[in-house]
């Protein structure tokens, strides 16, 4: 099956300093986190992003995040996945 992103919701996870979202592979729910550092690619280096900035960056990068999520998921086939800066290169 193909990884689909049927649920548009996303939340900021303060403990992980990441935005979480879900994908679906058939009937299986797959959880993803995007590290704030990966979302900060357009921010000056060393600048910490607020929750609102992380969510806004997530929304702006949605297509590339979904592409990176598919690549990571199909490499690892895990139901828990973290997207890092290196996953967007």
Secondary structure, DSSP 8 states (H G I E B T S, - for coil): --EE------EEETTTTEEEEEEEETTEEEEEEEEHHHHGGGS-TT----HHHHHHHHHHTHHHHHHHHHHHHHHH--SEEEE-GGGG-
